[in-house]
Structures are given as structure tokens and as C-alpha cells.
Amino acid sequence: MITVALLIVSNVFMTFAWYGHLKYGHDWPLWKAILVSWSIALIEYCLAVPANRLGYVRFSGFQLKTIQEVVTLLVFIGFEATFLKEKLRWNYLVAFGFLGVAAFFAFAFNVPASPA
């Protein structure tokens, strides 16, 4: 599905925008970290906005946000392990499991919207 694919790619950019400078940007002045992060985030916005517009045809706003949060954590797990070289801890997996339960409830009882 195009919505999920765009959200995954946009999240990769946003994760680097928010957290990429933590590994290599310590010597940067704050203004430079912000400018680089905003530049990367612009690409993320160019992907996330169409993803949400396309997705809103099929999903509710709440469901889109739930997808976004699940994708964000999946992308961050990969980023944390590969880029930041941090270990994935059991309690992080439990927290992610609870988010999976939340996603289940967001999608399992989908009631058609009433006509406005």
C-alpha cells in the first residue's frame, strides 16, 4: 500500500532529522544542527503529507496516526540498532507490544462513518 510505504520512507528521513545529529553532530553549533535537521525534515514532510492525504480516503485520522506511530517505532528500532549502536532492551519490546495491541483496537472494530 502506497500510504504505508510513503510513511516508512518519510519516517526514515524524520528519524535522521531528529536523532542523526546525536551521533556525529556534537561538535556542531546548535544552529547548524537545527538547519540540517530542518532540511532533512522538509523531505519528510514532502512524503508524509501525500501519504496522509492518500491514506485518508481509506483510513480515519485516528487510524492514520496509529499507523504512523507503529511505523515510527519500527524505523527507530532499526535506527537505534544500526546507526546509534544501542541495544534493544526487553522493556522496549514490551512497550512496542502494547502499541501493537493499541493498533489492533484501532482497526479491529472499524465502524463505518455516518454520512455528514
Residue frames relative to the residue before (quaternion, step in Angstrom):
aa qw qx qy qz dx dy dz
M 1.0000 0.0000 0.0000 0.0000 0.00 0.00 0.00
I 0.5236 -0.6865 0.4221 0.2765 3.54 -0.86 1.04
T 0.6138 0.5620 -0.3558 0.4252 3.61 1.00 -0.76
V 0.6956 0.4638 -0.2778 0.4732 3.58 0.81 -0.99
A 0.6369 0.5269 -0.3340 0.4530 3.60 0.97 -0.81
L 0.6681 0.4839 -0.3036 0.4767 3.60 0.92 -0.86
L 0.6457 0.5125 -0.3255 0.4631 3.59 1.01 -0.73
I 0.6250 0.5261 -0.3435 0.4633 3.60 1.02 -0.70
V 0.6874 0.4709 -0.2894 0.4712 3.59 0.81 -0.99
S 0.6543 0.5065 -0.3260 0.4572 3.59 0.92 -0.84
N 0.6545 0.5196 -0.3135 0.4509 3.58 1.03 -0.72
V 0.5770 0.5538 -0.3831 0.4622 3.57 1.09 -0.56
F 0.6715 0.4847 -0.2973 0.4751 3.57 0.91 -0.91
M 0.6850 0.4877 -0.3032 0.4483 3.59 0.86 -0.89
T 0.6181 0.5344 -0.3519 0.4566 3.58 1.01 -0.69
F 0.6638 0.4726 -0.3075 0.4914 3.60 0.96 -0.78
A 0.6244 0.5384 -0.3459 0.4480 3.60 1.03 -0.72
W 0.7401 0.4257 -0.2320 0.4661 3.58 0.88 -0.91
Y 0.8414 0.2351 -0.0656 0.4822 3.57 0.87 -0.95
G 0.4886 0.7009 -0.4215 0.3040 3.61 1.19 -0.30
H 0.6638 0.5192 -0.3054 0.4432 3.58 1.01 -0.77
L 0.5257 0.6464 -0.4162 0.3641 3.61 1.20 -0.28
K 0.7027 0.4550 -0.2742 0.4733 3.57 1.08 -0.65
Y 0.8395 0.1938 -0.0717 0.5026 3.59 0.77 -0.96
G 0.6842 0.5490 -0.2823 0.3882 3.58 1.14 -0.36
H 0.3413 0.7705 -0.4906 0.2217 3.60 1.15 0.29
D 0.6826 0.4710 -0.2904 0.4774 3.58 1.10 -0.58
W 0.5421 0.6234 -0.3993 0.3974 3.58 1.26 -0.20
P 0.4664 -0.6005 0.5415 0.3587 3.55 -1.16 0.44
L 0.6604 -0.5394 0.3442 0.3931 3.56 -1.13 0.59
W 0.6346 0.5453 -0.3465 0.4241 3.61 0.92 -0.81
K 0.6504 0.5111 -0.3194 0.4622 3.59 1.04 -0.74
A 0.6332 0.5178 -0.3319 0.4699 3.60 0.97 -0.81
I 0.6543 0.5033 -0.3109 0.4710 3.59 0.98 -0.82
L 0.6699 0.5041 -0.3047 0.4519 3.60 0.86 -0.92
V 0.6585 0.4862 -0.3071 0.4855 3.59 0.94 -0.86
S 0.6555 0.5134 -0.3133 0.4567 3.58 0.93 -0.88
W 0.6588 0.4995 -0.3109 0.4688 3.61 0.92 -0.82
S 0.6280 0.5353 -0.3353 0.4546 3.57 1.03 -0.74
I 0.6685 0.4725 -0.2916 0.4948 3.57 0.97 -0.84
A 0.6508 0.5324 -0.3128 0.4418 3.58 0.98 -0.86
L 0.5721 0.5842 -0.3875 0.4257 3.62 1.09 -0.56
I 0.6339 0.5090 -0.3236 0.4842 3.58 1.02 -0.79
E 0.6317 0.5394 -0.3258 0.4515 3.57 0.99 -0.85
Y 0.6611 0.5032 -0.3076 0.4638 3.59 0.91 -0.87
C 0.6463 0.5284 -0.3193 0.4485 3.58 1.01 -0.79
L 0.6898 0.4251 -0.2718 0.5192 3.60 1.23 -0.34
A 0.6877 0.5082 -0.2907 0.4293 3.59 0.93 -0.87
V 0.6403 0.5352 -0.3434 0.4310 3.60 0.94 -0.79
P 0.6825 0.4430 -0.3145 0.4890 3.65 0.82 -0.78
A 0.5984 0.5652 -0.3655 0.4345 3.59 1.04 -0.69
N 0.7025 0.4572 -0.2686 0.4746 3.57 0.89 -0.91
R 0.6315 0.5202 -0.3411 0.4629 3.60 1.00 -0.69
L 0.6752 0.4713 -0.2924 0.4863 3.57 0.92 -0.88
G 0.6897 0.5068 -0.2783 0.4360 3.56 0.96 -0.87
Y 0.6115 0.5873 -0.3519 0.3967 3.57 1.10 -0.62
V 0.5318 0.6027 -0.4077 0.4333 3.56 1.25 -0.23
R 0.7794 0.3371 -0.1513 0.5059 3.57 1.02 -0.85
F 0.7816 0.2900 -0.1257 0.5378 3.58 1.03 -0.82
S 0.4961 -0.5982 0.5228 0.3502 3.55 -1.28 0.36
G 0.6703 -0.4754 0.3709 0.4326 3.56 -1.27 0.20
F 0.6422 0.5245 -0.3184 0.4594 3.57 1.00 -0.83
Q 0.6596 0.4974 -0.3089 0.4713 3.58 0.96 -0.83
L 0.6263 0.5256 -0.3421 0.4631 3.60 0.99 -0.74
K 0.6582 0.4993 -0.3103 0.4703 3.58 0.95 -0.83
T 0.6280 0.5262 -0.3336 0.4663 3.58 1.02 -0.74
I 0.6281 0.5153 -0.3273 0.4826 3.60 0.95 -0.86
Q 0.6468 0.5383 -0.3140 0.4397 3.57 0.91 -0.95
E 0.6865 0.4864 -0.2930 0.4542 3.59 0.87 -0.91
V 0.6390 0.5087 -0.3266 0.4756 3.59 0.98 -0.78
V 0.6558 0.4994 -0.3050 0.4769 3.58 0.92 -0.92
T 0.6281 0.5498 -0.3373 0.4352 3.59 0.94 -0.86
L 0.7039 0.4553 -0.2792 0.4683 3.58 0.84 -0.90
L 0.6241 0.5273 -0.3467 0.4606 3.59 1.01 -0.71
V 0.6587 0.4901 -0.3046 0.4829 3.57 0.92 -0.90
F 0.6795 0.4984 -0.3059 0.4431 3.58 0.89 -0.88
I 0.5895 0.5568 -0.3739 0.4502 3.60 1.04 -0.65
G 0.6733 0.4790 -0.2915 0.4820 3.58 0.93 -0.88
F 0.6465 0.5260 -0.3058 0.4604 3.58 0.98 -0.87
E 0.6554 0.5304 -0.3033 0.4440 3.54 0.91 -0.98
A 0.7158 0.4570 -0.2556 0.4621 3.56 0.88 -0.97
T 0.7719 0.3854 -0.2081 0.4608 3.61 0.84 -0.91
F 0.7715 0.3654 -0.1991 0.4812 3.59 0.83 -0.93
L 0.7614 0.3519 -0.1987 0.5069 3.58 0.82 -0.95
K 0.2978 -0.7907 0.4807 0.2346 3.58 1.32 -0.31
E 0.3911 0.6872 -0.5079 0.3418 3.56 0.98 0.89
K 0.4851 -0.6667 0.4827 0.2953 3.54 -1.15 0.60
L 0.4151 -0.6662 0.5630 0.2587 3.51 -1.14 0.75
R 0.2068 -0.8110 0.5409 0.0829 3.57 -0.63 1.11
W 0.6567 -0.5475 0.3546 0.3785 3.54 -1.18 0.59
N 0.6661 0.5095 -0.3210 0.4401 3.59 0.94 -0.79
Y 0.5828 0.5461 -0.3779 0.4684 3.61 1.16 -0.46
L 0.6554 0.5070 -0.3071 0.4681 3.56 1.00 -0.82
V 0.6206 0.5203 -0.3408 0.4775 3.58 1.05 -0.72
A 0.6435 0.5141 -0.3218 0.4669 3.59 0.93 -0.87
F 0.6529 0.5001 -0.3108 0.4764 3.58 0.97 -0.83
G 0.6135 0.5490 -0.3418 0.4533 3.58 1.06 -0.70
F 0.6457 0.5052 -0.3163 0.4774 3.57 1.02 -0.79
L 0.6234 0.5127 -0.3426 0.4807 3.58 1.05 -0.67
G 0.6120 0.5408 -0.3409 0.4656 3.58 1.09 -0.66
V 0.6311 0.5069 -0.3261 0.4883 3.58 1.05 -0.74
A 0.6327 0.5194 -0.3297 0.4703 3.60 0.99 -0.79
A 0.6446 0.5128 -0.3194 0.4685 3.59 0.98 -0.83
F 0.6034 0.5544 -0.3543 0.4506 3.57 1.01 -0.75
F 0.7063 0.4577 -0.2731 0.4659 3.58 0.80 -0.98
A 0.6163 0.5505 -0.3513 0.4403 3.60 1.09 -0.59
F 0.7824 0.3389 -0.1649 0.4959 3.59 1.08 -0.69
A 0.6033 0.6339 -0.3512 0.3330 3.61 1.08 -0.64
F 0.7906 0.2654 -0.1229 0.5380 3.56 0.93 -0.80
N 0.0928 0.8412 -0.5209 0.1113 3.52 0.88 1.04
V 0.1027 -0.7883 0.6066 0.0103 3.53 -0.48 1.26
P 0.4860 -0.6690 0.4626 0.3198 3.59 -0.79 0.94
A 0.5165 -0.6490 0.4697 0.3024 3.53 -1.05 0.82
S 0.4433 -0.6726 0.5156 0.2919 3.55 -1.04 0.71
P 0.5486 -0.6219 0.4286 0.3586 3.59 -0.98 0.71
A 0.3553 -0.7568 0.5150 0.1892 3.54 -0.93 0.92
